[in-house]
Amino acid sequence: MVIEGVSEKGDISFLLPKRRFLVECEFKDRVERKRLILDTVLLEPELGTVVLIWRASIVAHRQLHQIQYCEVRELEPWEP
């Protein structure tokens, strides 16, 4: 990916990673698993950094008190 016109130092060129993440939340009565999607790419040309933000959504309406744990992990290459 090449971004032009955002830095006095010139064009910014980078590749987005092909990483895959999963969130798993265990409630008292069920387990929810969702894939995270890359949602935001934040360029900070003055600092020379790129911030990537992934997101997922799990329905927990009126059940927040039932969450036992939530874990985010990178998927293994063999996982679908």
N, C-alpha and C positions, 0 to 999 in steps of 0.2 A: 504494500500500500504506500502511495506517495501523497503527501499533503503539501500543497504549495501555498505560499503567501501568508503563513502564520508566524514566521520567524525571520528576524533580520539576518540570521546565520544561513538562510537558504531553505531549500526543500527538506522535509522530514520524510524519511523512508523507514518502514518497519514491516514486519510480518506479524499478524495476529496469531497467537498460539492456538493449537488445535487440542486444547485440554477439555475434558468432560468431567462434570461434577454432579454429584447426587446429594440430596438432603433426605434424611430419614428422621421422622418424628414419631415417637412412640407415645400414644395416648393410653389412658387406662383401658380402653376397649378396642383399640385398633392401632395399626401402624400405617403411616402414610410415607410413600417414597415418591420423590419428584426429581426430574433432571433440571439442573440449572441452565439458564440460557445467558449468553453474553448480552448484556443489556446496555452498558454504557462504556464508551472509550473516551477517556478524558486526557487530552494532550496538555502538557505543561512545558511548552518549548523553552521558556526561560530557565527551567530547571533541568531540561533534558530528560524528562520522565513521561511515561504513559501509565495511566491508572485504568485498570480493567475492572468492571463491576458485573458480576453475575447475579441473577435473581431467580427465584422460584416462589410459587404461591401455594400454601396449604390451607385448606379451609379449617378454621378452628373457632368459628363463631360460637360464643358462649361456652367454649370448652378449654380456654386457656389454662384453667386450674387443673385440667386433666392431663396436661403434657408431662410425661415422665422425663424425656430428654429429646434433644434434637442434635443431629450430627451431620456435618457436611464433610464429604470426602471425594477424592478424585477417583473416577471409575478406572478399573483395571482394563488393559487393552482387550482382554477376552470377554468383558462384559458388554452386553448389547446396549 
